[in-house]
Amino acid sequence: MNQDLPHITASSPITPIRLDLGDSFQFSCHRDIACFNKCCQSIDIQLTPYDVLRLTKRLGLNSREFLFRHTVPFEMDGHGVPGLKLRTQDETTQCGFLTEDGCGVYEDRPTACRYYALGLMAMRKKDSATDEDSYFVVKEDHCLGHLEPHTQTVSEYRQSQGVDVYDDLNREWRQIILKKRSCGPTVGKPSDRSLQLFFLASYDLDGFRDFINTPSFHEVYEISPDEQERLRQDDTALMRFGFQFLKQSLFGETIIPERPGALEKRLLRREERLRLHEQEAAR
């Protein structure tokens, strides 16, 4: 079984009991609890594409400004697939959005913040085309929310935190990550160009919009004028289109219509440019 699981050790705060949507757990977080915002003072938060989209809009920045000011890059696997983590305040582990009054971006807080004190893991059984979600409880020493006399199901908690919307919009991206890990050596190490496109389509929506409006993109892919206009205006639609593009470029799935013979022509032009470059270098 291939799965996207957290690392669990003897001292891990993760309770290694799998929960489903109908299972109950005890937890409540509120402003009057003694540990309020303690979890925001030592963070290690991985961002999803929809997290980036929401925070970018919230702060009134373009995607590249947001990435530069508020994120830190890291590699999600041994092949260098790029990920992003939320930047902390200078020389601390405290969230950069934490204020004296609490979370400064609460309505648009990332998925991981919404889930806390739950975690999500995606599992895919061998030879299965779909992944299954399951959940686990995170109990950190500082958190007193687990002592609060409030019990709810996983489904009720997810709905109260708005996680269901985030999961729906991130699901296709998570499936790409899971498929990449599941395929392992059969897919092979992505090229530098593939990694650049992954970053662009996942996190830099403004850059990705510029990319899909280039003549070279339209030489290969056939997109109707109505769809082009929708992708210019709708960031969520653009993000979903980016996921389709990643499936096509990483796994060869034909989702976006391609113009007949266009890829072959581009490869021939690329080979010709490479040949001319080598000839110039040999002189």
QUISULNOR-V188299 format. One record per backbone hydrogen bond with DSSP energy under -1.0 kcal/mol. CO is the residue of the C=O (numbers start at 1). NH is the residue of the N-H. E is the energy in kcal/mol with one decimal. If there is no record, write none. Layout:
BEGIN
CO NH E
CO NH E
END
This chain:
BEGIN
2 124 -2.7
3 5 -1.0
9 12 -1.6
13 139 -3.8
15 17 -2.7
19 135 -2.3
20 23 -1.7
21 155 -2.5
23 154 -2.3
25 152 -2.0
30 33 -1.7
33 36 -1.9
35 38 -2.8
38 41 -1.6
40 95 -3.0
45 86 -2.5
48 52 -2.1
49 53 -2.3
50 54 -2.6
51 55 -2.6
52 56 -2.5
53 57 -2.1
54 58 -2.5
55 59 -2.2
56 61 -2.0
62 66 -2.2
63 67 -2.6
64 68 -2.1
65 69 -2.3
66 70 -2.8
67 71 -1.1
70 87 -2.8
72 85 -2.5
74 83 -3.3
77 80 -1.7
81 76 -3.6
83 74 -1.9
84 47 -2.6
85 72 -2.5
87 96 -1.1
89 92 -2.1
93 43 -2.6
94 89 -3.1
95 98 -1.4
97 104 -2.7
99 102 -1.4
102 99 -2.7
105 108 -2.0
106 109 -1.5
110 114 -1.8
111 115 -2.2
112 116 -1.5
115 118 -2.4
117 138 -2.4
119 136 -1.7
121 134 -2.2
122 4 -3.3
123 132 -3.7
124 2 -1.6
125 128 -2.1
132 123 -2.9
134 121 -2.7
135 19 -2.7
136 119 -2.4
137 15 -3.3
140 143 -1.4
144 147 -1.8
145 28 -1.0
148 150 -2.4
150 27 -2.1
152 25 -2.2
153 157 -2.4
154 158 -2.6
155 159 -2.1
156 160 -2.2
157 161 -1.7
158 163 -2.1
162 166 -1.1
163 167 -3.1
164 168 -2.0
165 169 -1.9
166 170 -1.5
167 171 -1.4
170 174 -2.5
171 175 -2.3
172 176 -1.5
173 177 -2.1
174 178 -2.7
175 179 -2.6
176 180 -2.4
177 181 -2.1
178 182 -2.6
179 183 -2.7
180 184 -1.4
183 186 -2.0
184 187 -1.5
184 188 -1.2
191 195 -2.1
192 196 -2.1
193 197 -2.4
194 198 -2.3
195 199 -2.2
196 200 -2.4
197 201 -2.9
198 202 -2.0
199 203 -2.6
199 204 -1.2
203 205 -1.1
204 208 -2.6
205 209 -2.6
206 210 -1.9
207 211 -2.1
208 212 -2.4
211 214 -1.4
214 218 -1.7
215 219 -1.3
217 220 -1.0
217 221 -2.7
220 259 -3.0
224 228 -2.5
225 229 -2.2
226 230 -2.1
227 231 -2.3
228 232 -1.3
229 233 -1.6
230 234 -2.8
234 238 -2.1
235 239 -2.5
236 240 -2.2
237 241 -2.3
238 242 -2.2
239 243 -1.6
240 244 -1.8
241 245 -2.4
242 246 -2.2
243 247 -2.1
244 248 -1.9
245 249 -2.7
246 250 -2.9
247 251 -1.7
247 253 -1.5
248 252 -1.0
253 255 -1.1
257 222 -3.0
259 262 -2.0
261 265 -1.9
262 266 -2.2
263 267 -2.4
264 268 -2.2
265 269 -2.2
266 270 -2.5
267 271 -2.6
268 272 -2.1
269 273 -2.4
270 274 -2.4
271 275 -2.4
272 276 -2.4
273 277 -2.3
274 278 -2.3
275 279 -2.1
276 280 -2.4
277 281 -2.3
278 282 -1.5
END
